[in-house]
Amino acid sequence: MYYEAWERTRELREKGHTDWRYPYRKKYFFTVTWKKAAIKHRGTYLKLSNRRGVKSLELELPEHLKDAVIHQVQLVWHRNGYWLHVTVERPALPEVQGDVYAAADPGEVHALALTDGEEALVISGRLLRSLARLRNKELRKFQRAISKTEKGSRRRKKLLAAKYKFLNWIERQMEHILHAISAIVVRWCEKRKVKKLFYGNPSGVREKDCGRKHNQRMSQWPFGWLRELIEYKLKLRGIELEKKEEHGTSGTCPKCASYTKQSGRVYKCGNKDCGFTGIHRDVVGASGILDVSLNGEFTRGRKLPEKVVYVRPVARKVKQRKKAA
């Protein structure tokens, strides 16, 4: 398969398809795909037919896929285990009919601050941070132990298996939290009939060099992953997401429009003649993104949301099936 892929790539590149890349290593695991004709599905029972002489693969599906219409199934190797990808048919969601504009200010401590000018929602991102810290600490332990073993030894294989098992678990935890945050955002936009969401781009913050630990947090901040999830889910409901630069939005005073570098979570204006304070700086940032997006500049004395709600997403615990007596 490796040499076949190499030859096929060479032929395509000679024909002008320069985006095709040569394989850089041999693949030992390949994705197996079953199309509709090879799938038998009844309730939670799934049967996948193989070629003649090979026993069919029989699996039990989760309860929420009991009545689903399955179009394709793939068996994918991920890290150190097989994952089953099931493509199902779902009805189209009703599109939101509204004319409200809102803005979102992403952050590392608080995942998102949302506002439509009247109300604001602040979603905590501390659970994501704690999971990232746990991943770093455990990976350090694994790498230290692996470095002391010989290549090909039983001890090394056991440590690698344990490492990848942990990485799979922590990845699922983080993915679940990101889905929970994106679901909160979509419900909030649906309830307020939002037409377009202006989403801040924190590229300036991430590129700034503020020390080894801060740089590590910024490099592991999954803001792009979260934005893609939100954009995808909003698009299904007819809501547009537009990226906006957020330079100066969290530090510009909503009352006097002067800029002050912030250090705490509560906004404090550095202008002695103003002295505005008393609101979360991420809410000021979201309000600033909305203000600049609609008016083209920061306006003085802009109205801030009267109500601010704080939400902390929680990881749902998977219920274990009871063993039959």
C-alpha positions in Angstrom: 0.0 0.0 0.0 2.9 2.4 0.8 4.5 2.0 -2.6 1.1 2.1 -4.4 0.3 5.4 -2.7 3.8 6.7 -3.7 3.3 5.8 -7.3 -0.2 7.3 -7.4 1.0 10.5 -5.9 3.8 10.7 -8.5 1.4 10.2 -11.4 -1.0 12.9 -10.1 1.8 15.4 -9.5 3.0 14.9 -13.0 -0.5 15.8 -14.2 -0.4 19.1 -12.3 -2.0 18.1 -9.0 0.7 19.6 -6.9 -1.4 19.6 -3.7 -0.9 15.8 -3.4 1.9 14.8 -1.0 4.1 11.8 -0.9 3.5 9.4 2.0 6.3 10.0 4.6 6.0 6.7 6.4 4.3 3.3 6.1 0.7 3.1 7.4 -0.1 0.1 9.5 -3.7 0.9 10.1 -6.3 1.9 7.4 -9.8 3.2 7.6 -12.4 0.6 6.8 -15.6 1.9 5.2 -19.0 0.2 5.0 -21.6 1.8 2.7 -25.4 1.5 2.9 -25.6 -1.9 1.0 -23.3 -3.6 3.6 -25.1 -2.2 6.7 -27.9 -4.0 8.5 -29.5 -2.0 11.3 -32.3 -3.0 13.6 -32.8 -1.1 16.9 -29.4 -1.0 18.6 -28.1 -4.0 16.7 -25.7 -3.2 13.9 -24.3 -5.8 11.4 -21.5 -4.9 9.0 -20.9 -7.3 6.1 -17.4 -8.2 5.0 -16.1 -10.0 1.9 -17.1 -13.6 1.2 -15.5 -16.0 3.7 -15.0 -13.3 6.4 -17.3 -13.2 9.4 -19.5 -10.1 9.6 -18.8 -7.5 12.3 -21.7 -7.3 14.8 -22.0 -4.4 17.3 -24.4 -2.8 19.7 -25.1 0.9 19.1 -25.9 3.6 21.8 -29.6 4.0 22.6 -29.9 7.4 20.9 -29.1 5.8 17.5 -31.9 3.2 17.8 -34.1 4.7 15.2 -31.5 6.6 13.2 -31.1 6.2 9.4 -27.5 5.1 8.9 -25.8 5.9 5.5 -22.2 5.0 6.2 -20.0 3.4 8.9 -16.2 3.8 9.2 -13.8 1.9 11.5 -10.9 4.4 12.3 -7.7 3.8 14.2 -7.0 6.7 16.6 -3.9 6.6 18.7 -4.1 3.2 20.3 -7.7 2.1 19.7 -10.5 1.7 17.1 -13.2 4.3 16.8 -16.5 3.7 15.0 -17.7 6.7 13.0 -21.4 6.4 12.1 -23.0 8.8 9.5 -26.7 9.3 10.2 -29.5 11.3 8.6 -31.0 14.1 10.6 -33.9 16.4 9.7 -33.0 20.0 8.8 -33.3 22.5 11.8 -35.6 25.5 11.5 -33.7 28.7 10.7 -33.9 31.6 13.2 -35.9 34.5 11.8 -34.6 37.7 13.6 -32.8 41.0 13.1 -30.7 41.1 16.3 -26.9 41.5 16.3 -24.6 40.1 19.0 -20.9 39.9 19.8 -18.7 37.3 21.4 -15.3 38.0 23.2 -13.3 34.7 23.5 -10.9 34.3 26.5 -8.8 31.7 28.2 -10.1 32.1 31.7 -13.7 32.8 30.6 -14.3 30.9 27.4 -16.8 33.4 26.0 -18.6 36.6 26.9 -21.7 37.3 24.8 -23.9 40.4 24.5 -26.6 41.7 22.3 -26.5 45.1 24.0 -29.3 44.4 26.4 -28.1 41.3 28.2 -24.7 39.5 28.6 -23.6 35.9 29.2 -20.2 34.9 30.6 -19.2 31.3 30.1 -16.4 30.0 32.3 -13.5 28.2 30.8 -11.8 27.1 34.0 -12.6 23.5 33.5 -10.9 23.5 30.1 -7.8 25.1 31.8 -7.8 22.5 34.5 -8.0 19.6 32.0 -5.1 21.2 30.0 -3.0 21.4 33.2 -3.8 17.8 34.1 -2.8 16.7 30.6 0.6 18.5 30.8 1.4 17.1 34.3 0.5 13.5 33.3 2.4 13.7 30.0 5.5 14.9 31.9 5.3 11.8 34.1 4.8 9.5 31.1 7.6 11.0 29.1 10.0 10.8 32.0 9.2 7.1 32.6 9.3 6.3 28.8 12.7 7.9 28.4 14.2 5.5 31.0 13.0 2.4 29.0 14.6 0.6 26.1 13.0 0.7 22.7 10.9 -2.4 22.1 10.7 -3.5 25.7 7.6 -4.6 27.4 7.8 -1.8 29.9 7.9 0.8 27.1 4.9 -0.8 25.3 2.9 -0.8 28.5 3.7 2.9 29.2 2.9 3.9 25.6 -0.5 2.1 25.8 -1.3 3.8 29.1 -0.2 7.2 27.7 -2.4 7.0 24.7 -5.3 5.7 26.8 -5.0 8.8 29.0 -4.8 11.1 25.9 -7.9 9.6 24.4 -9.8 10.1 27.7 -8.6 13.7 28.2 -9.4 14.5 24.6 -13.0 13.2 24.9 -13.4 15.3 28.1 -12.2 18.5 26.4 -14.3 17.8 23.3 -17.4 17.3 25.5 -16.8 20.6 27.3 -16.3 22.5 24.0 -19.6 21.0 22.7 -21.3 22.0 25.9 -20.1 25.6 25.6 -21.1 25.8 21.9 -24.5 24.4 22.7 -25.0 27.1 25.4 -24.0 29.8 22.8 -26.4 28.5 20.2 -29.3 28.3 22.6 -28.6 31.9 23.7 -28.6 33.1 20.1 -31.8 31.2 19.3 -33.6 32.6 22.3 -32.7 36.2 21.3 -33.3 35.6 17.6 -29.8 36.7 16.6 -29.2 37.3 12.9 -25.4 37.7 13.0 -22.8 37.0 15.7 -19.5 39.1 15.6 -16.8 36.9 16.9 -13.5 38.4 18.3 -10.2 37.1 16.9 -7.6 36.9 19.7 -4.6 36.5 17.3 -2.8 39.6 18.9 -3.0 38.2 22.4 -1.8 34.7 21.3 1.2 36.1 19.4 2.4 38.2 22.3 5.5 36.8 24.2 4.7 37.0 27.9 6.9 34.2 29.3 7.1 30.5 29.0 4.1 29.5 31.1 1.8 32.1 29.5 3.0 31.1 26.0 2.2 27.5 26.8 -1.3 28.3 27.9 -1.9 30.4 24.8 -0.5 27.7 22.4 -2.8 25.1 24.0 -5.9 27.4 24.1 -8.5 25.6 21.8 -10.2 28.9 20.7 -10.1 27.9 17.1 -11.7 24.5 17.8 -14.5 26.2 19.8 -15.1 28.8 17.1 -15.4 26.1 14.4 -18.0 24.3 16.5 -20.0 27.4 17.1 -19.9 28.5 13.5 -21.0 25.1 12.3 -23.9 24.9 14.7 -25.0 28.5 14.1 -24.9 27.9 10.3 -27.4 25.0 10.7 -29.8 27.5 12.2 -29.3 30.2 9.7 -27.2 32.4 11.9 -24.1 34.0 10.4 -20.8 34.2 12.3 -18.3 37.0 11.3 -14.8 37.2 12.6 -13.7 40.6 13.9 -10.4 42.0 15.3 -10.7 42.6 19.0 -7.7 44.9 19.4 -8.5 47.4 22.2 -12.0 46.3 22.8 -11.5 45.0 26.4 -9.5 48.1 27.4 -11.6 50.9 25.8 -13.9 52.7 28.3 -17.5 52.6 27.3 -18.1 55.9 28.9 -15.2 58.2 27.7 -13.7 55.9 25.0 -10.2 56.2 26.4 -7.9 53.1 26.5 -6.5 51.6 29.7 -4.6 48.4 30.0 -6.5 46.0 32.3 -5.0 43.7 34.9 -8.0 42.5 36.9 -11.3 40.8 36.0 -13.4 44.0 36.8 -12.9 46.9 34.3 -11.3 50.1 35.7 -10.9 53.2 33.6 -7.6 54.9 34.0 -8.9 58.3 33.0 -9.0 60.5 36.2 -11.9 62.5 34.8 -14.0 59.4 34.2 -13.2 56.6 36.7 -15.7 54.2 35.3 -15.7 50.7 36.9 -17.9 47.9 38.2 -18.4 45.6 35.2 -16.6 42.5 34.0 -13.9 43.4 31.5 -14.9 40.6 29.1 -18.4 42.0 28.9 -16.8 45.4 28.0 -14.8 43.6 25.4 -17.9 42.0 23.8 -19.7 45.3 24.0 -16.8 47.0 22.3 -16.7 44.4 19.5 -20.5 44.9 18.9 -20.0 48.7 19.0 -17.2 48.8 16.5 -18.9 46.3 14.2 -22.1 48.3 14.0 -20.8 51.8 14.2 -17.3 51.5 12.8 -15.6 53.0 15.9 -15.9 53.2 19.7 -18.7 55.5 20.8 -18.7 57.5 24.0 -21.4 56.7 26.6 -22.5 53.5 24.9 -25.2 51.5 26.7 -23.9 48.4 28.5 -26.0 45.3 29.2 -28.1 45.7 32.3 -28.0 42.0 33.2 -25.0 39.7 33.3 -25.4 35.9 33.7 -22.5 33.6 34.6 -22.5 30.0 33.4 -20.1 27.2 34.3 -20.3 24.2 31.8 -20.3 20.8 33.6 -18.9 17.5 32.2 -21.7 15.0 32.0 -20.9 11.7 33.7 -21.6 8.6 31.5 -24.0 6.2 33.1 -22.6 2.7 33.2 -24.8 -0.1 32.2 -25.9 -2.5 34.9 -24.5 -6.0 34.5 -27.0 -8.7 34.0 -27.4 -11.0 36.9 
